[in-house]
């Protein structure tokens, strides 16, 4: 199984071999220097494989490159970024 990590303007998402979306993480840029992470979802069949962790890594990397303060609103991102 090969997973494809993709990016839209305000989200990263993952597709499986059949090009079905199986996970996503959305974020919103606020002004010039802030962003919120709003939502994380992983299909139950794919949970426990680190997919959401990888999505978070990609989102954080992107927002830090833009020099934005990250405000995690979704519980998954908040639990990971507070550690």
N, C-alpha and C positions, 0 to 999 in steps of 0.2 A: 504494500500500500504506500502510495506516495501522496503526501499532503502538499498542497500549494498554498502558500501564504501570499495574500494579495492586499492591496491598499486602494481605498477610495479617498476622497477628500477628507472625510471625517470618521473613517473607520478602517480597521484592519479586519480581514476575514480569512477563513480557511476553507478550501474546497478539497473534496476527496477525489479518488480516481475517476469517479463518474461526473465530476464537475458540480457536485451538489455542495452547497454551503453547509458546513457542519459546525462552525463556530464564528463568533464575531466579538469585537470590542469597539465600542463607539466612544468618541470624544468630541468636545466642542471647544474651539478656540475662542477666548474672550479677550477682546482688545488686542494689544500688541505683546503682552507679557504673561498671560495666564491661559490655562486650559483645564477643563474638567474631563475626567473619565467617567462616562455616564452609565455604561451598560456592558456586561460581559455575559455571553451565552456560549455554552458548548453542548452539542447534541449528547443526550445521555449515553448513547452507544460509544462515544469517543472520550468520555470523561476519565480522568485518572491517568492520562497519557502526557500531561504537561503542555497541552495545546494552549490553554488559557495563559499559562506562565509565559510561553513564547510570545503570544499576542501582547501581553503586558510589556515584555521586554522591547518589542518593536515600537509600541506606542510611546513608552518612556524615552527611548532613544530618539525618536522623531521630535518629540516635544522639547527635549533637552537641547537638541541641535538648534531648535528655534528659540532657545533661551527663555522658555516659558516655565512659570511656576505651575506645578501639577496639583490639582485639587481632586482627589479621588472621591467621587460620589457613590459609585457602585460598591457594594460590600466586598466583592472579591478584590478589587484594586486597593480599597482602603486597608483590608487585612494584610495584603502583601507589602504595601508601601509604608505601613506603620511599623513594620518589623525592621 
